[in-house]
Amino acid sequence: MASKPPEQVTLADLTTKDDLKNLVTHDQLKQELALTRQEFKQELGSAVNLLMGELGKQAARQEEMGRVLARLVAKSEGVTQ
């Protein structure tokens, strides 16, 4: 077979029939991408829920610390017994 100039070389020149059989179609790629997006959204949703839960715990701890501090200040000023 005579050599072709690089600009005329096609995928068929570089592969075997078996290689071409293993190529994915546009629809297969689109379907795989949709599944990946769905998995990403689920993982992102889980991460956001986890972060929101941690922020809620932190807010509750800060609120409790505020109540304790208020009681200590009140005791130190003689407001309560």
LUMVOGU-289541 format. One record per residue: residue number from 1; x, y, z of N, C-alpha, C, O in turn. Coordinates in steps of 0.05 Angstrom, whole numbers, plus 5000, padded with zeros to 4 digits. Each point is the difference from the previous one (the first is absolute). Layout:
LUMVOGU-289541
R   nr   nc1   nc2   nc3  cac1  cac2  cac3   cc1   cc2   cc3   oc1   oc2   oc3
R  NUM     X     Y     Z     X     Y     Z     X     Y     Z     X     Y     Z
...
//
This chain:
LUMVOGU-289541
R   nr   nc1   nc2   nc3  cac1  cac2  cac3   cc1   cc2   cc3   oc1   oc2   oc3
R    1  5017  4976  5000  4983  5024  5000  5018  5025  5000  5019  5002  5015
R    2  4974  5016  4968  5016  5025  4998  4994  5018  5024  4977  5000  5010
R    3  5043  5015  4998  4996  5018  5023  4983  5024  4991  5002  5010  4977
R    4  4981  4999  5041  4983  5023  4995  5012  5024  5015  5014  4997  5020
R    5  4980  5026  4969  5008  5024  5015  4984  5001  5027  4978  4991  5001
R    6  5034  5020  5020  4986  5000  5026  4972  5011  5000  4982  4990  5014
R    7  5012  5030  4970  4973  5012  4999  4980  4982  4987  4976  5005  5003
R    8  5032  4973  4984  4982  4982  4987  4996  4974  5016  4984  4983  4992
R    9  5030  5014  5029  4998  4976  5017  4973  5001  5015  4994  5020  5012
R   10  4992  4958  4987  4974  4998  5014  5002  4981  5023  5020  4985  5003
R   11  4960  5014  5014  4999  4982  5023  5001  4971  4989  5013  4983  5013
R   12  4974  5011  4966  5000  4973  4989  5028  4991  4992  5006  4976  5001
R   13  5011  5043  4991  5027  4993  4993  5017  4992  5024  5020  4985  4998
R   14  4972  5024  5026  5016  4996  5024  4990  4978  5018  5013  4992  5019
R   15  4963  4997  4975  4988  4980  5018  4994  4975  4986  5000  4998  4975
R   16  4993  4982  5041  4991  4974  4988  4969  5000  5003  4989  5018  5012
R   17  4999  4962  4976  4971  4997  5002  4992  4996  5029  4979  5011  5009
R   18  5036  4974  5007  4994  4996  5028  5001  5026  5015  4984  5005  5018
R   19  5035  5012  4976  5002  5026  5013  4975  5017  4994  4989  5012  5018
R   20  5002  4987  4958  4977  5016  4992  4974  4989  5013  4982  5016  5006
R   21  5017  4958  4999  4976  4989  5013  4998  5009  5029  4978  5002  5011
R   22  5045  5005  5002  4999  5008  5028  4996  5030  5004  4999  5009  5023
R   23  4998  5006  4955  4995  5029  5003  4971  5004  5011  4982  4984  4993
R   24  5015  5036  5023  4973  5006  5010  4985  5018  4981  5012  5015  4985
R   25  4962  4982  5015  4984  5017  4983  4994  5026  5015  5004  5002  5024
R   26  4986  5017  4961  4992  5026  5012  4978  4995  5021  5001  5012  5022
R   27  4980  4970  4972  4978  4995  5020  5011  4986  5025  4991  5007  5022
R   28  5028  4975  4975  5012  4987  5023  5015  5020  5018  4998  5000  5024
R   29  5016  5018  4963  5015  5020  5014  4981  5019  5015  5005  5008  5022
R   30  4974  4999  4964  4980  5018  5012  4986  4987  5024  4996  5013  5020
R   31  4998  4961  4978  4988  4986  5022  5019  4998  5024  4992  5004  5023
R   32  5033  4990  4971  5020  4998  5022  5004  5027  5013  5003  5001  5025
R   33  4997  5020  4960  5003  5027  5011  4976  5007  5017  5003  5012  5022
R   34  4973  4980  4970  4976  5005  5016  5002  4985  5027  4993  5011  5021
R   35  5016  4965  4978  5003  4984  5025  5021  5013  5018  4996  5001  5025
R   36  5025  5008  4964  5021  5013  5016  4990  5026  5012  5006  5005  5023
R   37  4979  5010  4962  4988  5025  5011  4981  4993  5023  5000  5014  5021
R   38  4984  4966  4976  4981  4992  5020  5015  4992  5026  4992  5008  5022
R   39  5029  4976  4975  5015  4991  5023  5013  5024  5013  5001  5002  5025
R   40  5009  5017  4959  5013  5024  5011  4980  5016  5016  5006  5010  5022
R   41  4970  4993  4968  4979  5016  5014  4993  4986  5026  4996  5014  5020
R   42  5002  4960  4980  4994  4985  5025  5022  5004  5020  4995  5005  5024
R   43  5030  4993  4968  5023  5003  5018  5001  5029  5011  5005  5004  5023
R   44  4990  5015  4959  5000  5028  5008  4978  5005  5020  5004  5014  5020
R   45  4972  4975  4975  4978  5002  5019  5007  4989  5027  4993  5012  5021
R   46  5020  4965  4979  5007  4987  5026  5021  5018  5014  4998  5003  5025
R   47  5021  5008  4961  5020  5017  5012  4987  5025  5012  5007  5009  5022
R   48  4974  5003  4963  4987  5024  5010  4984  4993  5025  5000  5016  5019
R   49  4986  4962  4981  4985  4992  5024  5018  4996  5024  4993  5008  5022
R   50  5030  4979  4974  5019  4996  5021  5010  5027  5011  5001  5004  5024
R   51  5006  5014  4958  5009  5027  5009  4978  5015  5015  5006  5013  5020
R   52  4970  4985  4970  4978  5014  5014  4996  4989  5028  4995  5015  5019
R   53  5007  4959  4983  4998  4987  5027  5021  5009  5019  4995  5006  5023
R   54  5030  4996  4967  5022  5009  5016  4997  5029  5008  5006  5008  5023
R   55  4984  5009  4958  4995  5028  5007  4978  5003  5021  5002  5017  5017
R   56  4978  4966  4981  4979  5000  5020  5010  4992  5027  4992  5013  5020
R   57  5025  4967  4982  5012  4992  5025  5017  5023  5012  4998  5006  5024
R   58  5017  5007  4959  5017  5022  5009  4983  5023  5010  5007  5012  5021
R   59  4971  4994  4966  4983  5022  5008  4987  4993  5027  4998  5017  5018
R   60  4995  4957  4986  4988  4992  5026  5020  5002  5022  4994  5009  5022
R   61  5031  4984  4973  5021  5002  5020  5005  5030  5007  5004  5006  5024
R   62  4997  5011  4956  5004  5028  5005  4977  5012  5017  5004  5016  5017
R   63  4972  4975  4977  4976  5010  5015  5002  4991  5029  4995  5016  5018
R   64  5013  4959  4986  5003  4990  5027  5022  5015  5015  4997  5007  5023
R   65  5025  4998  4963  5022  5015  5013  4991  5028  5007  5009  5011  5020
R   66  4974  5001  4963  4990  5026  5006  4983  5000  5025  5001  5019  5016
R   67  4983  4960  4988  4983  4998  5024  5017  4997  5025  4995  5012  5020
R   68  5026  4971  4978  5018  4995  5022  5014  5026  5007  5002  5007  5024
R   69  5008  5007  4956  5014  5026  5005  4981  5020  5013  5008  5014  5018
R   70  4967  4987  4973  4981  5019  5011  4995  4993  5030  4999  5018  5016
R   71  4999  4956  4991  4996  4992  5028  5024  5008  5016  4997  5009  5023
R   72  5027  4986  4967  5025  5007  5014  5002  5030  5005  5007  5009  5022
R   73  4987  5007  4958  5000  5029  5003  4980  5009  5021  5006  5017  5017
R   74  4970  4971  4981  4979  5007  5019  5009  4993  5029  4996  5016  5018
R   75  5016  4961  4985  5009  4992  5027  5022  5018  5010  5001  5008  5023
R   76  5017  4999  4959  5023  5017  5008  4991  5028  5007  5013  5014  5016
R   77  4965  4995  4973  4989  5026  5007  4980  5000  5023  4989  5020  5007
R   78  5007  4956  5004  4982  4997  5023  4970  5001  4992  4983  5005  5018
R   79  5011  4991  4957  4972  5001  4992  4985  4976  5009  4977  5001  5008
R   80  5036  4976  4991  4987  4975  5009  5016  4988  5023  5023  5007  5004
R   81  4964  4975  5010  5014  4987  5022  5013  4974  4991  5012  4986  5017
//
